[in-house]
Amino acid sequence: MKDILSRYTLGELLAFEPVTTGTVQTNYFLQTTQGRFVFRYYQNRSLESVLFESELIRYLKRNNYPCPAILQDRNGEHAGIYNEKPYAIFEFATGQHLEHPNEAQKRQLVQQVAELNTITRDYKPLHTPYRLNYNVETCWELAQEATQRINTAQAREKLQWFEHTLAGLHLPPSLPRGVCHCDFHFSNLLFTDGKFSALIDFDDANYTFLLYDLAALINPFHVSFDWNTWPRFQEEENVFDFNETRTILQEYTRHRALSKDEKWHLFDVYKLSILFDAIWYFERWEGEDFYERRKIAYLDRLGRENFIAGSLLPQRPARESSS
């Protein structure tokens, strides 16, 4: 660590301890003679992917968004390589992780997501191609890779379902895009004196539909219907509860208004988010059925217009954009 720290002007190393939260990348708290910092060692990212994150964070800081700064070394670089893996050093952000935020704190999160989406609209970092950008093409490619890796009849059947479902999505080029955070786990949120103070860990951030972050916040399904309980439900049952979804949408649109196209195609982006969840758990199924397939089936049975009505969004625009 002293060798890496010598490349910066952050003082002498006093303490070096692992961060216990987070499961993908390796993080350490650094205490130096000049203060406290966070060292991140990327286990599964290319240097170019880390540079995407660096560009994004510097852009957000220029726009006064609450997130920790990424620090530059003596040569003006914001990321480096150590033992063939990239690393970066971040400003230490004070605050607490709240596993059970109250309603006011949940509203603060929704506001910050809306403001993030406003800032990053049409923003596309130079290193965007080096991230897994959440779109139909990426989803299809990842499903193919997973099928080839598993190489079973069940996996090939799942791929057919993916292809059919992706083909049914309507995502017109007119939908606003930008960089979304895509991971609002409580461990990535900091609160100080009960108020939102910082959004951290942009490891999953990527260039996608701005609606993707909103889709990540809402859950129109009943809380009793989840990945562990779904087989207990009959296919004709009503599994929807839009109360929390309406609350989130009302708060979000107070800070970022949605276009007519966005209101109409939230249905499609929400489906896309389910499909990406299915990618991360591609091996998960029960017979010929699996959790994400059942969710999509319930949404299809509900229909787009009922989804919109349940979410208290205005009805379909006079003319739908071409897909």
C-alpha angles and dihedrals in degrees: 000000000000090000091055093043090053087067090064136058095235100116131246123329114255103164138007121189135162122252109237097203120077126049111209110052125035114250132186134186112232124203114192135166087266100049145282125316141167122242115202122196111193114222099183108020132096120230088251091055090052089049088057087057091046092052091048096050093048089050091050093048090051087055093048095247114162105251134112116274121241111232128228125224128229090281094052093254120141097199136030143183126250122175089350094304128101125245139181136189120226136196111260110250117208121220143083133276109234113205091188110032117188124240094269091052091048089054089051089054092051090050091051091049091051091049091048090052090049092052096046098043108132090359112135117176118221092246096051093121089064094063129077094252111201106241137119094268094052092046091052093047092050091049089052092049092049091049092051091047095050094036100191133130089247091055091050090051089051090051090054089053090050093052093048093047095045090050089057095057119104110209110156121201089243092072109110115253135192139128117315127192094220098189118076097164112152090248088066095054126080126197127189119198088348094306128109109261109165147002111216140182110048091181092122096039114126145157109275144119110319086229090068093081090049090050088053090056100049129073113182091179122096112263090239090062108078143130091285099045106033097103089063092065124087117233092241095051122113105244099168130110113172098179097102092037091057091049092051094046092049091051094044094051090051086070103028121024117218121227120234090256091052092051091050096044099043083094090062096043090049088054089049090055090053090051092053089051087054089054093056089050099035094142092057116103142122113218107311093333134074139177100263093045090054092049092053090047091053091049092050090050090049092048133212097276094051089047089054093045092048090051090049092238121147116266128266118306117254091256123022117223117248116260 
